[in-house]
Amino acid sequence: MKKLAIFTASALLAVSAMAGTLRDNVGCGLGTTLIGDKGDNSLVLQVLAATTNSTFGNQTFGITSGTLGCKKPTKIASNDKLNKFVADNMDKLAMDISAGHGKSLEALATLLKIPANKRAAFYAKLKANFDKIYASSSVQSADVIDSIAENI
């Protein structure tokens, strides 16, 4: 019994010594924020941070809001005006993207804050990727936004 306890303790110490930083192992979220640097080499604290992150489902919120130690992805469109614009103008936008110019495409570039000197290249890139952006006749506006974001 004593040998089992010594083996288990040794294994835990070895695992915690090989463990990376808390953020590397468990990601961002409330658990990571609360535990901070204290959990860098502690298996128990890393498990607690991971459990807290997953139990409260706060990593998704942290990622989309750029809080709780998470970095907001650069290819996320969280602009309500953009979402509404694309949803309301799916057909016009499809026509303008396929042509590589048009009023709805100009409005889209404005909402995405594409600088004027880079718009021609942006329009050309969208036109070249039209089949990916409008992959089917039943494509949803959120999918269109995601595909456009990949081309910024």
C-alpha positions as CSV (number, residue, x, y, z in Angstrom):
1,M,0.0,0.0,0.0
2,K,2.8,2.3,0.9
3,K,4.5,1.6,-2.4
4,L,1.3,2.5,-4.3
5,A,1.1,5.8,-2.5
6,I,4.7,6.6,-3.3
7,F,4.3,5.6,-6.9
8,T,1.2,7.8,-7.2
9,A,2.8,10.8,-5.6
10,S,5.9,10.4,-7.9
11,A,3.7,10.2,-11.0
12,L,1.7,13.3,-10.0
13,L,4.9,15.2,-9.4
14,A,6.4,14.1,-12.7
15,V,3.2,15.0,-14.6
16,S,3.0,18.4,-13.0
17,A,6.7,19.1,-13.7
18,M,6.1,18.3,-17.4
19,A,3.0,20.3,-17.5
20,G,3.0,23.6,-19.4
21,T,1.6,26.8,-18.2
22,L,-2.0,27.0,-17.1
23,R,-3.2,28.9,-20.1
24,D,-1.4,26.5,-22.5
25,N,-3.0,23.5,-20.9
26,V,-6.6,24.7,-20.1
27,G,-7.0,27.8,-22.2
28,C,-8.7,31.0,-21.2
29,G,-11.8,31.4,-19.1
30,L,-13.0,32.1,-15.6
31,G,-11.0,29.2,-14.0
32,T,-7.8,30.4,-15.7
33,T,-8.5,34.0,-14.6
34,L,-9.3,33.1,-11.0
35,I,-6.4,30.7,-10.5
36,G,-3.9,32.8,-12.5
37,D,-0.2,32.0,-12.2
38,K,-0.7,29.8,-9.1
39,G,-1.8,26.9,-11.4
40,D,1.2,26.9,-13.7
41,N,2.8,23.7,-12.3
42,S,0.1,22.2,-10.2
43,L,-1.9,19.4,-11.7
44,V,-4.7,19.9,-9.1
45,L,-5.1,23.6,-9.9
46,Q,-4.9,23.0,-13.6
47,V,-7.7,20.4,-13.4
48,L,-9.7,22.8,-11.2
49,A,-9.3,25.6,-13.7
50,A,-10.3,23.4,-16.6
51,T,-13.3,22.1,-14.7
52,T,-14.4,25.7,-13.9
53,N,-13.9,26.8,-17.5
54,S,-16.0,23.9,-18.9
55,T,-18.6,23.8,-16.1
56,F,-19.6,27.4,-16.5
57,G,-19.3,27.4,-20.3
58,N,-17.5,30.8,-20.1
59,Q,-14.8,30.2,-22.7
60,T,-17.2,30.8,-25.5
61,F,-18.2,34.1,-24.0
62,G,-14.6,35.0,-23.3
63,I,-13.5,34.2,-26.9
64,T,-16.3,36.2,-28.5
65,S,-16.0,39.1,-26.1
66,G,-12.2,39.1,-25.8
67,T,-12.5,38.9,-22.0
68,L,-11.5,36.4,-19.3
69,G,-8.0,36.2,-20.6
70,C,-9.2,35.2,-24.1
71,K,-8.1,36.9,-27.3
72,K,-10.9,37.8,-29.7
73,P,-10.4,36.1,-33.0
74,T,-9.4,38.5,-35.8
75,K,-11.8,36.8,-38.2
76,I,-15.0,37.3,-36.2
77,A,-17.7,39.6,-37.3
78,S,-19.6,40.6,-34.2
79,N,-21.0,43.8,-35.6
80,D,-24.8,43.9,-35.3
81,K,-25.1,46.3,-38.2
82,L,-23.1,43.9,-40.4
83,N,-25.1,40.9,-39.4
84,K,-28.4,42.7,-40.1
85,F,-27.1,44.2,-43.4
86,V,-26.0,40.8,-44.8
87,A,-29.2,39.1,-43.6
88,D,-31.3,41.8,-45.3
89,N,-29.3,42.0,-48.5
90,M,-28.3,38.4,-49.3
91,D,-29.5,38.6,-52.9
92,K,-28.1,42.0,-53.7
93,L,-24.9,41.2,-52.1
94,A,-24.6,38.0,-54.0
95,M,-25.1,39.9,-57.3
96,D,-22.6,42.5,-56.4
97,I,-19.9,40.0,-55.2
98,S,-20.3,38.0,-58.4
99,A,-19.8,41.2,-60.4
100,G,-17.0,42.5,-58.2
101,H,-18.6,45.9,-57.7
102,G,-21.9,47.5,-56.6
103,K,-23.6,49.6,-53.8
104,S,-24.1,46.7,-51.4
105,L,-20.5,45.6,-51.8
106,E,-19.4,49.2,-51.0
107,A,-21.7,49.2,-47.9
108,L,-20.2,45.9,-46.8
109,A,-16.7,47.2,-47.2
110,T,-17.7,50.3,-45.1
111,L,-19.1,48.1,-42.3
112,L,-16.0,45.9,-42.3
113,K,-13.8,49.1,-42.2
114,I,-11.9,48.1,-45.3
115,P,-9.7,51.1,-46.2
116,A,-10.6,52.8,-49.5
117,N,-7.2,52.0,-51.0
118,K,-7.7,48.2,-50.4
119,R,-11.3,47.9,-51.5
120,A,-10.6,47.0,-55.1
121,A,-8.4,44.1,-54.0
122,F,-11.1,43.1,-51.4
123,Y,-13.8,43.1,-54.1
124,A,-11.7,41.1,-56.5
125,K,-10.9,38.5,-53.8
126,L,-14.6,38.2,-52.9
127,K,-15.5,37.8,-56.6
128,A,-12.8,35.1,-57.0
129,N,-14.3,33.2,-54.0
130,F,-17.9,33.7,-54.8
131,D,-18.6,30.0,-55.0
132,K,-17.2,29.5,-51.5
133,I,-19.1,32.5,-50.0
134,Y,-22.4,31.5,-51.6
135,A,-21.8,27.8,-51.5
136,S,-25.5,26.9,-52.0
137,S,-28.8,28.5,-52.7
138,S,-29.8,27.9,-49.1
139,V,-26.7,29.5,-47.5
140,Q,-27.3,31.4,-44.3
141,S,-26.2,35.0,-43.7
142,A,-23.9,33.9,-40.8
143,D,-22.1,31.5,-43.2
144,V,-21.8,34.3,-45.7
145,I,-20.2,36.5,-43.1
146,D,-17.9,33.8,-41.9
147,S,-16.8,33.2,-45.5
148,I,-16.3,36.9,-46.2
149,A,-14.3,37.2,-43.0
150,E,-11.9,34.6,-44.3
151,N,-11.2,36.8,-47.3
152,I,-10.3,40.0,-45.4
